[in-house]
């Protein structure tokens, strides 16, 4: 039985993943708390989709793996935004 991640946990995990992802990508000065949460939550969906497409079992993996998935997705999302907008 895996740990189910609720919506409050997704906000916390998303906020942390978005913040750390923005630190990694150097966009932290441009983002606030709300944008960090949005980037982290969208990144979680993106990371989950990509890992699922690669055959990684992501169901019931718990909070730590959910955080890593959100962080991976947030970094990819921020990289794509920088690529499209041309920001350095």
C-alpha positions, 0 to 999 in steps of 0.5 A: 500500500503506497502513500497517497499524496493529497492536494495540500501535500502537492502544494507543499511539494510543488512549492519546494520543487518549484523553488529549488528548480528555480534556484537550479535554473537561476530564475528565482529572482523573477518568481514569487511564492505563487509562481514557484508553487505553480511551476512545481505542481505543473512540473510534477504533472510533466515529470510524472508524464515523462517518467510514466512514458519511460515505463517508470512506476510512479504510482504510490511511490511516496513523498520523496519520489513525488518531490523528485518527480516534481523537481525534475519536471520543474527544471524541465519546465523552466528550461523550456520556458527559457528556451522559448522566451530566450531569457538567460 
